């Protein structure tokens, strides 16, 4: 699946053009590799790292969505590996 489409489908970006701008500005990494094109391929198991809303997001792709559905459906497609979420999971919250 295209990177820009994935980010839009899972509601991490408001529009596909915002996702495209992130990729083309070289702000996105897939498994540590800098991405230059919005058409980069995203697969299940990939780890995406990118700046968004004044923080760095680190997510693992769990599933590839078929549409831009409701938020709970979108959030089931990735696991947030950011430092604040990892500490919450470790403490049992």
Steps between C-alpha positions, in 0.01 A plus 500: 500500500622853426636684803285810451186290464582302816553813711172647377300176537613454862422865576854606594480781245196707417554478122707296257675816388630555856632143497660561159667817628646310799650237273633739237659721767699191612346507849379138489692179564393142439708257707765771538524570125433862394204521260494750214179403322140472615468188285739305724359159585376430854469138616376331814778498758666825380590763758426859397668799665394857426435838664134585551331760722815611687621150584665205330264211427627144486246244384504135393269398217270219617259489204440673168162676496269468201327834560504814713258376761412610853776580748485168697535306175791721393680471837484119480732515198804623694669487839639825641857436621564854624673541839184618678301199377770246579525621862119487538489143367782392733324642807174326412290808423 
